[in-house]
């Protein structure tokens, strides 16, 4: 059984399934730096945001705290503002009131919706002010090149190689898409080219399910199947990115143990 960093690849597949049904955590008692990103995706799911919108919110959040010290600002209020801002950017708009109530209920489990009160208006003002502040910190550059478009292109090419019926019967596409979305929990998503991230999510899915890629036997020892899509991606970079993706599931294990 193939392992990397002492992580069993079949175990990664099981953890990936668990991640899609996240454990309800008490954000008020958690001090892990990864919690606000998790909070973003939980709120986005409740708000019925599209996957690209939640991914955009996560990217904005990671970019913001790459520029500034995360001890000086409330990460959860920044996360709320990133959600609201991402909705505008991706034309997947949600009402500010809904963001406030979902965020409040997610942090305070079981709490009723906030009626207009001091706490409600305080959150409202903070989201508005933080939205402009985030834009300034990012120098008003809201352009995000998502790995998703590359993954879609690669999947279409792979489907042609496997055949549509075989490809649709395999769990590879769904797993790769899940790996990609879950990788947005980590700030390391910023460290790699979107095209490299996309192809490595696919490679990890192939590894997890033990699916051989067609035409592999026809390639020489220095060429990997993913070099068809990303000629400049080295084997070392390929493994590094896959390990970074798997690290996300290590964090999920730590959370569940706590």
N, C-alpha and C positions, 0 to 999 in steps of 0.2 A: 504493500500500500504506500503510495507516494505521500511524503510529508514535507512541509516547509516550515521552518521556525517551530518545529515540534507541534504543528497543527495538522491533524488528519484531514485530508481533503473531503472525505465523506462526512466528517463531522461538521465541516464548514457548510455543507448542504443542509444538514439538519438545523444548524444555527440560523441559516438564511431563512428557513421556514418559520422559525421562532420569531425572527425579527419582524415578520409581516404581521404577527399578532403580539405587539409589544406589551411588556409588563407595565402595569400602572405603577408609576413611581411617585414618591412624595418629593416633589421638586424643592420644597422648602427645607428638607433635611439633607438633600444631596449637595455635595461640594465639588463633585467631579466637573471638570471644565467642559466635558462633552454633553452635559445635561441640557443646556439651552438649545443646542442643535436638535436634540431629540424632542425637546419641547416644540420647536418649530414644526416638525413633521407631525407630531400628535395634533397640534392645533390645525394644521393645514388639512389633515384628514377630516377633522370634525367640521371644518368650514367647507369641505368638499371642493378644495382647490385642485387644479390639475397638477399632475406630476411635475411638469416643467415650471409651474409657478412655485411649488414648494422647493424645488431645486434652486430656483432663482433666489428665493428668500435665504436659503442656506448659504449660497455663494456670497450674497451681500453681507450676511452676518460674518462669515469667515474673513472676507476682505476687510471689513471694518475693524475687527479685532486683530488683524495682522498689522494694522497701522497704529493702533492705540492699545494702551494697557487695559486689560480686562478687569482690573481691580478698581478702576476709577468710575466705571459706569455700570448701571444695573443691566446685566446681560439679558434678562427676561424682557425688559422694556425695549431694549434694542431689538430683540427677536420679534416682538410684536410689531414694531415699526418696519422691520424688514419684511414681514408677512404682508403688511398693508401696502408697502411700496412695491413689492413683487407683484401683487395683484394689479396695480396700475401699469407696471411695465409690460406684463404679459396679457393685458386686457382681460383679466380674470378677476374682475373687481368684486370686493366684498365690502360690506358696510363696516365703518369704523366701530359702530356699536356692537356688531357681531364679533369682531376681533377682540374687543374689550371683554365681552361676556364669556367667550370661549377661553380666552387666556386666564381670566379670573377663575373660572370653574376648573380649569386644568391645574392651576396652582393650588386652589382651595377646593379639593375634591368634595363634591356633594353640595357645594354652596349654591344658593338660588341665584338667578340672574340679577345683576346689579341694577337697581333703579337709579335714576339720576340723583346723585348725592355727591358729597365732597370727594369720595374715593373714585367714583365714576368719572367726574370731570377732571380730576387730577390725572387719571390714566389717559383721558382724551387729550389733554394739553401736552402730556409727555410724549405721546405718539406723534402728535403734530410737530413738536419741536425736534424730536429725535429724527424724524423723517428728513427734515432740512439739514440737520447736523450730519447724518449719514451721507447725504448727497455731497456735502462740502468735504468731508473726510475723503470720499472717493473721487474728489475733484470733478463731480458731476458726470463721471464716466460710468454709465449704467450698462454699457455694452458687455454682454456675456455670450461667449461662444460655448454652447453646451455640447457635451459628448454625445447626447442623444441623437443628433442628426447624423453623426458619423456611424453610430451603432446601427441605425436604420439602414443606411447604405450598405454596411458590411453584412447585415442580416439578409438583405435582398440578394447579394452576391453569393452568400453561403447557401441560401435556399436554392439557387440555380445549380450549385454543385451537388447538393444532396438530393435534389428533387423536392418539389413542393409537398408531396404527401409525406415523405420521410421526415422532412424538416418540421412540419407542423405536428407530427406525432412525438417529436422529441421535446424534453423540458428545457433544452438549452436556451432558447430565446427568452423564455420567462425568467429563468434563473439569472441570465446575464443582465436583463433589465432591472431585476431586483438588486443585484450586486451594484449596479450603477447608481440606483437611487439611494441605496444604503450608504454608499461611499461618500455621499454628500453630508453625512453626519461628521465626517472628519475634515479638518482644515487642510489635510494633505491633498484634497481634491484640487487645491490651487497650485500644487507643485508640478503637475504633469500636463502635457499637451492634451487637449480634449480627445484628439484622435487616438492617442496612446491609451488613455483611460478606457475608451470605448472598446478597443480591440482586446485589452487585457481583461476586461469584464467577461467578454466572450471566451477568451482563453481559459479563464478560471472555471466558467460553466462547463466547457468541454472536459477539463481536468476532473471536476467533481463527478460528472456522470460517466467518465471513461469513454467518451465518444471520440473516435479517430476522425480526423479531418481528411476528406478526399484529396487525392493527388499528393499526399505527403511523401509517398514512396518515390515520386518522380523528382523530388527536390534534392539538392546536394546537401552535404552536412552543415554548410554554413548558412543555409537559408531555411527559415521557418515559415509556416503557412501565413503567419500574421505579417510577414514582410511584404506580402503581395499588397496589403493595404497600407502598411507603414514601413517602407524600405529602410528608414533611418533608425528604427527601433531596435536596439541591441538586445541580446539575450539577457544581459545583466539588468537593463532597465525594465525589461518585461517581467522578470522575477521580482524586482523591487516593487513595482506597481501592484502586482498580485498580492504580495505580502502586506502592502499597505491596505489593500481592500480587506484582507482577512483580519487585520488588526481591529477593524470595526466590530467584528463578531466576538473578539476577545473582550472588548468593552461591554458588550451585551451580557457576557457570562459574568463579569464582575458585578454588574448591576443586579442580575438575578440572584447572585450569591449574597448580596447585601440586603 
